[in-house]
């Protein structure tokens, strides 16, 4: 069986289709804007502040690693820091493993 559709029906459906399409995409545009302002933008800000903090870490600073270890920076390299975590105990830590830089007055427990 073959069904035929009159051309007037097709033309009438095509004329109002543009308005319906825009109305259908409007909620998706709102959703994209909400995701950007509530999720993406704050994460980019956080990444920028963390990158700025890493660029300011210098020899002698006390830092906290993501693993919870405190240490004093003894050497700064391109992609890593050398930390002294105890007397004569030094470890090499990747820059991505640094959580925060501690205030100058903060001393690690000995």
Secondary structure, DSSP 8 states (H G I E B T S, - for coil): ------HHHHHHHHHSHHHHHHHHHHHHHHHHHHHIIIIIHHHHHHHHHHHHHHHH--TT-EEEETTS-EEEEEEE-SSEEEEEEETTEEEEEEGGGEEEE--TT-----
